[in-house]
Amino acid sequence: MPELPEVETVRRGLNQLTLNEEITGGDVLLQRTLAYPFSVSKFIDNLKGSSIKYWHRRGKYLLAELTPSSTWLGVHLRMTGQLLWLNQNEPLHKHTRVRLFFGEKQELRFVDQRTFGQMWYVTPGVPVESIIRGLAQLAVDPFSPEFTVEYLANKLQKGRRPIKTALLDQSIVAGLGNIYTDEALFKSGILPTTLCTDLQKKQVKPLRTAIIEVLSASIAAGGTTFSNFLNVKGVNGNYGGEAWVYNRTGEPCKVCGNVIKRIKLGGRSSHFCSQCQK
């Protein structure tokens, strides 16, 4: 599933390629991709004639601010979604779900193999959170000034679940997923099985720092591609080769040489080094 760095990589690419481009039409090939409105004709007709002012990111959500009517286009890539900026003559991928047409025969194509991705159109004067309801549950962004040591300590001390499970909770930190939670816990020297109530205050500061560092490193590398992530130009992310522990089960730790282990926590794989993490 694309996490914060992958979504941020897509956002930056979209802002380079699509700003001030007018939507001239579109096509919906899988209706259930539309979370709101459900009507294909309403979705396309409302977007037609709008231009993209700016793409924002909130957690793992992409939000396009549209002009001239201050409307919004929301996108969540979920597990396998891709937004690709292509020429309209490019052959259709069999998992193409939505196409938005622009001038000069360009299009923004939403490709989604597992079909969990969603798109929303938010009309003028309607609060975005009232339509894209997942936004209301999001915690602060790791790059926000509000993401302080005190904030993180207060959020984590309220539960007895493992730290790995807590960090995946979008109401604690927005945008983190399996990959970067494993990476941040490794860099901060914390075992994923450590209960939040057992976490010492002196461990929270390096954890916060590690979260920001691994996310920044992945954004700089264009995200991670282990399966199907592509940026808007169809290029793989490069962070996978830099990973400390994620997807490296049985390989030697890059720091101590100890074998990287994998366990299941809350139904999710967790990768760690039992020597470097305590």
PEMO-V56149 format. One record per residue. N is the residue number from 1. RES is the residue in one letter. PSI is psi in whole degrees, 0 to 359 (999 if undefined). Layout:
<<N & RES & PSI> <N & RES & PSI>>
This chain:
<<1 & M & 130> <2 & P & 132> <3 & E & 190> <4 & L & 310> <5 & P & 323> <6 & E & 317> <7 & V & 321> <8 & E & 322> <9 & T & 317> <10 & V & 316> <11 & R & 313> <12 & R & 320> <13 & G & 319> <14 & L & 322> <15 & N & 337> <16 & Q & 330> <17 & L & 333> <18 & T & 355> <19 & L & 138> <20 & N & 10> <21 & E & 132> <22 & E & 135> <23 & I & 118> <24 & T & 349> <25 & G & 195> <26 & G & 181> <27 & D & 135> <28 & V & 116> <29 & L & 342> <30 & L & 107> <31 & Q & 325> <32 & R & 353> <33 & T & 334> <34 & L & 113> <35 & A & 331> <36 & Y & 134> <37 & P & 161> <38 & F & 336> <39 & S & 126> <40 & V & 315> <41 & S & 319> <42 & K & 318> <43 & F & 309> <44 & I & 316> <45 & D & 322> <46 & N & 325> <47 & L & 331> <48 & K & 129> <49 & G & 349> <50 & S & 155> <51 & S & 153> <52 & I & 116> <53 & K & 316> <54 & Y & 145> <55 & W & 129> <56 & H & 163> <57 & R & 134> <58 & R & 109> <59 & G & 239> <60 & K & 10> <61 & Y & 142> <62 & L & 134> <63 & L & 116> <64 & A & 120> <65 & E & 124> <66 & L & 151> <67 & T & 158> <68 & P & 1> <69 & S & 15> <70 & S & 47> <71 & T & 174> <72 & W & 144> <73 & L & 121> <74 & G & 145> <75 & V & 135> <76 & H & 123> <77 & L & 340> <78 & R & 229> <79 & M & 317> <80 & T & 14> <81 & G & 145> <82 & Q & 137> <83 & L & 118> <84 & L & 133> <85 & W & 111> <86 & L & 164> <87 & N & 141> <88 & Q & 343> <89 & N & 351> <90 & E & 135> <91 & P & 142> <92 & L & 129> <93 & H & 146> <94 & K & 343> <95 & H & 17> <96 & T & 130> <97 & R & 321> <98 & V & 142> <99 & R & 131> <100 & L & 125> <101 & F & 143> <102 & F & 176> <103 & G & 169> <104 & E & 29> <105 & K & 30> <106 & Q & 159> <107 & E & 153> <108 & L & 116> <109 & R & 127> <110 & F & 112> <111 & V & 133> <112 & D & 103> <113 & Q & 315> <114 & R & 351> <115 & T & 25> <116 & F & 347> <117 & G & 157> <118 & Q & 156> <119 & M & 147> <120 & W & 147> <121 & Y & 127> <122 & V & 122> <123 & T & 162> <124 & P & 141> <125 & G & 356> <126 & V & 128> <127 & P & 131> <128 & V & 320> <129 & E & 338> <130 & S & 340> <131 & I & 311> <132 & I & 84> <133 & R & 337> <134 & G & 338> <135 & L & 327> <136 & A & 337> <137 & Q & 355> <138 & L & 140> <139 & A & 189> <140 & V & 156> <141 & D & 144> <142 & P & 337> <143 & F & 5> <144 & S & 147> <145 & P & 339> <146 & E & 346> <147 & F & 75> <148 & T & 169> <149 & V & 318> <150 & E & 317> <151 & Y & 310> <152 & L & 318> <153 & A & 317> <154 & N & 321> <155 & K & 321> <156 & L & 333> <157 & Q & 354> <158 & K & 359> <159 & G & 161> <160 & R & 11> <161 & R & 163> <162 & P & 147> <163 & I & 324> <164 & K & 314> <165 & T & 319> <166 & A & 318> <167 & L & 339> <168 & L & 348> <169 & D & 116> <170 & Q & 349> <171 & S & 358> <172 & I & 308> <173 & V & 127> <174 & A & 130> <175 & G & 343> <176 & L & 144> <177 & G & 197> <178 & N & 317> <179 & I & 304> <180 & Y & 342> <181 & T & 314> <182 & D & 315> <183 & E & 317> <184 & A & 321> <185 & L & 323> <186 & F & 310> <187 & K & 333> <188 & S & 359> <189 & G & 28> <190 & I & 130> <191 & L & 141> <192 & P & 338> <193 & T & 353> <194 & T & 126> <195 & L & 144> <196 & C & 323> <197 & T & 340> <198 & D & 355> <199 & L & 129> <200 & Q & 149> <201 & K & 326> <202 & K & 344> <203 & Q & 341> <204 & V & 321> <205 & K & 309> <206 & P & 332> <207 & L & 313> <208 & R & 314> <209 & T & 317> <210 & A & 321> <211 & I & 311> <212 & I & 320> <213 & E & 315> <214 & V & 324> <215 & L & 318> <216 & S & 319> <217 & A & 321> <218 & S & 320> <219 & I & 317> <220 & A & 331> <221 & A & 3> <222 & G & 23> <223 & G & 188> <224 & T & 133> <225 & T & 103> <226 & F & 336> <227 & S & 286> <228 & N & 12> <229 & F & 133> <230 & L & 147> <231 & N & 183> <232 & V & 344> <233 & K & 4> <234 & G & 22> <235 & V & 140> <236 & N & 154> <237 & G & 155> <238 & N & 2> <239 & Y & 334> <240 & G & 322> <241 & G & 346> <242 & E & 355> <243 & A & 141> <244 & W & 314> <245 & V & 328> <246 & Y & 130> <247 & N & 23> <248 & R & 30> <249 & T & 129> <250 & G & 350> <251 & E & 159> <252 & P & 141> <253 & C & 137> <254 & K & 347> <255 & V & 309> <256 & C & 348> <257 & G & 354> <258 & N & 151> <259 & V & 131> <260 & I & 133> <261 & K & 162> <262 & R & 132> <263 & I & 170> <264 & K & 131> <265 & L & 118> <266 & G & 33> <267 & G & 2> <268 & R & 144> <269 & S & 140> <270 & S & 127> <271 & H & 138> <272 & F & 165> <273 & C & 118> <274 & S & 348> <275 & Q & 316> <276 & C & 338> <277 & Q & 131> <278 & K & 999>>
